[in-house]
Amino acid sequence: MKAPVSIEFPKEMQDNASYTRKRPAGFRYRAGFTEAIFIKSLQAEILHQFYSLKLAYLELFECRVHQPITVKFSTAQPDLFLVYILDGRFTFYTADEKEIVDTAQGQYYADYTPAGTYSVTLAPGNHAILYIVISPEWLDKTRGSFPDLQALMDKVITKSKEIEVLPHRFIDEHIEMLLFKLEKCHAENKMKLELRIYEIIEQLLSAYNASLKLGGKLLSPEQKNNLRIIRSYLTETITNGKTETINSLAERFEINSRTLRRQHRFIYGISLQHFITQKRMQQAHNMLKNDKMTITLVAEQLGFFSPSAFTRQFIRFFGYPPSDLFDR
């Protein structure tokens, strides 16, 4: 299977990047059976490991990002992706900058990605992602084996133009074990190696398919679209220096607050309150660092009970007090 994704790094990164086939020390994930490219630039250091099989393709990216970067990528054909976030955070967008998915360390999911151009943003820090692409031929052969994934598989086979992201799940001990076995795969010949890789991928598909049954009834496209609208509204509101509670959101969008909480966790793998906290802290950082606002004013605008309550939340989120930003 040919590489399904073509990656384009930012021009400023390309201009000063060096490339080597060696795997440098200090990177956590090292899949010895893969090919590897190490990319080093002022903006980031990236260890890119990849392996192509006849019916599947896998890529493992481990990044040390020094400056915020946006990486563009394109897919030549529609594909089914199994995505595992091993470290950090990844936010994916369409070509017109609509958020597709925002996912963090310890989560995994399946998605159907039509042919097109997309992008992912990476903040400073360490990030690692593994994705496995399943060929339409394999999906057709395994029809009926993964009934809860079947609708997604059918999209690949029929080349639908609609993006579909299935619910996030947390990487538990069973998934960790399978990913570890995949990373450490080896055999005395290529045929046995690839047979083992196929077996592990099939187990990962089975595990995700089983998790969908445990999650209850899948949300309708209308429900998922409503969640995207709510998240976009919430992001815009907080970016404008305002605050919103779950109850006020539920009232505004005419949905039961418990239902809203449940649906958000089901689709995105994190609580809605956690998402609100993330956005508030990101905006607080921007208001303090870039807008040079005082801690008291930021706390007031973002709806905190007091500056001290805001400071405690800031420290829990970033690991340092907001006053440190004034010295940076």
HUHUFEN-V156092 format. One record per pair of residues at least 6 apart in sequence whose ideal C-beta (glycine too) atoms are under 6 Angstrom apart, sorted by the first residue. I is the first residue (numbers start at 1). GAP is how many residues later the second one is. D is the distance in whole Angstrom. If there is no record, write none. Layout:
I:GAP:D + I:GAP:D
//
This chain:
1:51:5 + 1:56:5 + 1:134:5 + 4:53:6 + 4:71:6 + 4:75:5 + 4:129:5 + 5:68:5 + 5:70:6 + 6:68:5 + 7:66:5 + 8:64:4 + 9:62:6 + 10:59:6 + 13:28:5 + 13:30:5 + 16:25:5 + 16:26:5 + 17:22:6 + 17:24:4 + 18:22:5 + 19:20:6 + 20:18:5 + 23:7:6 + 23:13:5 + 24:14:6 + 27:20:5 + 27:35:5 + 29:31:6 + 29:33:5 + 29:99:6 + 31:18:5 + 31:29:6 + 31:152:5 + 33:152:5 + 33:160:6 + 34:15:4 + 34:16:6 + 34:17:4 + 35:15:6 + 36:13:5 + 37:11:5 + 38:9:5 + 39:7:4 + 43:23:6 + 43:24:5 + 43:26:5 + 44:19:6 + 44:21:5 + 44:25:6 + 45:19:4 + 46:17:5 + 47:15:5 + 48:13:6 + 49:11:4 + 50:9:5 + 51:7:5 + 53:141:5 + 55:80:5 + 55:82:6 + 55:83:4 + 56:78:6 + 56:145:6 + 57:76:5 + 58:74:5 + 59:72:6 + 60:70:5 + 61:68:5 + 62:66:4 + 63:64:5 + 64:62:6 + 65:57:5 + 65:59:5 + 68:55:6 + 69:53:5 + 70:49:5 + 70:51:5 + 71:49:5 + 72:47:5 + 73:45:6 + 74:43:4 + 75:38:6 + 75:40:5 + 76:39:6 + 77:38:5 + 78:36:5 + 78:37:6 + 78:78:5 + 78:81:5 + 79:34:6 + 79:54:5 + 80:32:6 + 80:54:5 + 80:72:6 + 80:76:5 + 81:30:5 + 81:32:6 + 81:50:5 + 81:52:6 + 82:28:5 + 82:50:4 + 83:26:6 + 83:48:5 + 84:24:4 + 84:46:4 + 85:18:5 + 85:20:5 + 85:22:5 + 85:44:6 + 86:42:4 + 87:18:5 + 87:39:5 + 87:40:6 + 87:41:4 + 88:17:6 + 88:37:6 + 88:38:6 + 88:39:3 + 89:15:5 + 90:13:6 + 90:30:6 + 90:39:6 + 91:11:5 + 91:30:5 + 92:8:4 + 92:9:5 + 92:28:5 + 93:6:6 + 93:26:5 + 95:22:5 + 101:64:5 + 106:64:6 + 106:65:5 + 107:61:5 + 107:162:5 + 108:61:6 + 108:63:6 + 109:57:6 + 109:59:5 + 110:56:5 + 110:98:6 + 111:54:4 + 112:40:5 + 112:43:4 + 112:52:4 + 114:47:5 + 132:69:6 + 136:20:5 + 136:21:5 + 139:14:4 + 139:17:6 + 146:59:6 + 146:63:4 + 148:61:5 + 148:64:4 + 148:65:6 + 149:60:5 + 152:12:6 + 155:9:6 + 167:48:6 + 167:99:5 + 167:100:5 + 168:100:6 + 168:101:3 + 169:42:5 + 178:22:6 + 178:25:6 + 178:26:6 + 181:19:6 + 182:18:5 + 185:11:5 + 185:12:6 + 187:6:4 + 215:51:6 + 227:40:6 + 230:23:6 + 234:10:6 + 235:44:6 + 237:7:5 + 238:41:5 + 238:42:6 + 238:45:5 + 239:44:6 + 241:60:5 + 243:59:5 + 243:60:3 + 246:11:6 + 246:26:6 + 247:10:5 + 250:7:4 + 250:10:5 + 261:11:5 + 264:8:4 + 265:6:6 + 280:22:5 + 281:36:4 + 284:14:5 + 284:18:6 + 287:6:5 + 287:11:5 + 288:10:6 + 288:34:5 + 288:37:5 + 289:36:5 + 295:12:5 + 295:27:5 + 296:11:5 + 299:8:5 + 299:11:4 + 304:6:4 + 311:10:6 + 314:8:5 + 315:6:6
//
